[in-house]
Amino acid sequence: MDENENAEDTDVSEASTLSLNSEFEDPEAETTKRKPTQETGETSKRRRTPLNPAFGDDAEASGTSRLLSKPVDGGASEPVDMDAYDNIPRAFPAPELYPAMDRYLPPHVRGKSIEEKVAYSDDILMQYAPSQKEIELREYRDKIISEYPRLHEKLYAINPTEIFVPSFIKAINEKTEDRFNNIISEPSPGILTFEIFQPEYCEMLVAEVNHFQTWIQQTDIRTEHRNNMNNMTYLDDLGMEYMLQNLMDRFISPISKVFFTQVGGSTLNEHECVVECHTDGENELAVQVDDAELTLNVCLGQQFLGGELCFQGVYCEKHVDTPTRPEDNFEYSHILGHAILYQGRNRHVSKVTTAGKRYNLVLGCKSAGFRQVCKQLGDFSWCSECKQEKDRRNREIACTFMAGFVQK
C-alpha cells in the first residue's frame, strides 16, 4: 500500500476538523465569509473578468481589448469584434460572453451571421444556466448566511469525535465490509440500521433548528420559499451545505459503496437535507418516495411515542402504484441517535406521532451519473416489479427454447 492510501485511511478521530472548505478551520475566514456575502455576491455580478490575460487586470484599459484572438482551422487566428454583438438580442446580457464563445463554435457555425451564432450560443447556455427558482434560492441562502446569528458554530463543520459514536468512527476508519457488518443490521432486504450520532450532538442540532425557526419568524425574510413547509427546516439554507456534503462523501458513501453499488451507491455526488419536526395530533402523511438514490434518516429525539416508518417496497415511476406485497412490508421504530439507510425509491409512510415531539434528520443522497444511465438504458432492475417482469420473460424464453430442443 502506498503513502497516499495510508494517508487516506488515517484515523478520523485524530482530525480536529474535517471539512470540504478551509473556511471552517479558520474562524476569521468564516467571519469574513458570513458578513459580506450579500455584498460580495452583487459585486461579483458587476465585475468584468478579463477575457485575455494580455490585457492585464483591466479589460477596458486598451482599445485592443475589444478584439479577441479566435483560433480557426489551420492554427491561424483572426480578430473577433466584440462591438458586433452589442446590438443583437441575446438571452444573457454579459457583453463579453458571446465573443468569448465565438472562438469555440464548430466550423459550420463560425461562418454564419452574428444573429445565427448568438442563437446557437443561447441554446447551449440555456442548458447550463440556473433557473429563476435556483437563482432565488441562492439569494435566499446568501441572505440567511449573512444575517443569521448561529447558536452553535461547531455544527457547521465536522468534528467526528463530537458527532459520531466510537463504533461508527472505527468502522469508517477501516472501511471494510466485515467492520461495517459489526455495526450494521439489515432487518429487511435493502434496509440498513446502525447507531451513528451521539445524544449530545442530536440535542445541539435540535436546539439550532429551533433557534433558527424562532429567528426567521422575527425577521422579514420570505420564509414561505423554503422553510416552515410540512415542519421542515432545510439545513443547507442555514449554511451547512459544505458540512453535509462532507458528511455524505466521507461517512455515508463508504457504506453505500459496499451495500448499494447496484443503485448508485458508488457515485453519490449531490445531497439535500432537512430536519423534520412531528408533534402529537398531526395527520398521517401519504405514502411517498424520496427524490434520492439513498436516504439516511436519523432520529434526533426528543421524547415521543409513535411515528414508526412503514416501508412498502422499491418501485420505479411506472410501477409506483403497484399493490404492496407481503414481503415488502417492514416497520421501523425510531431510536435516538440511530440511523436507517434505504433506497429513496422504497415507498414509505410515517405513522402519527401520538405523544411528544419527534425530530429526524433526513439526508437525501443523489447520483446524477446513475440517473443518466437508468434513463439512457431504460434499466430499472432495482424495481421489484421490473425485476419480476424480467424474470418472467427469461423463464418464458427458457421454456420456449427447451420445448424446441425436446421436439428435435
Secondary structure, 3 states (H helix, E strand, C coil): CCHHHHHHCCCHHHCCCECCCHHHHCHHHHHHHHCCHHHHHHHHHHCCCCCCHHHCCCCCCCHHHHEEEEECCCCCEEEEEHHHHCCCCCCCCCCCHHHHHHCCCCHHHHCCCHHHHHHHHHHHHHHHCCCHHHHHHHHHHHHHHHHCCCCCHHHHCECHHHHECHHHHHHHHHCCHHHHHHHCEEEECCEEEEECECHHHHHHHHHHHHHHHHHHHCCCCCHHHCCCECCEEEHHHHCCHHHHHHHHHHHHHHHHHHHCHHHCCCCCCEEEEEEEEEECCCCCCCCECCCCCEEEEEEEECCEEECCEEEEEECCHHHCCCCCCHHHCEEECCCECEEEEEECCEEEEECCEEEEEEEEEEEEEECHHHHHHHHHHCCCCCCHHHHHHHHHHHHHHHHHHHHHHHHC
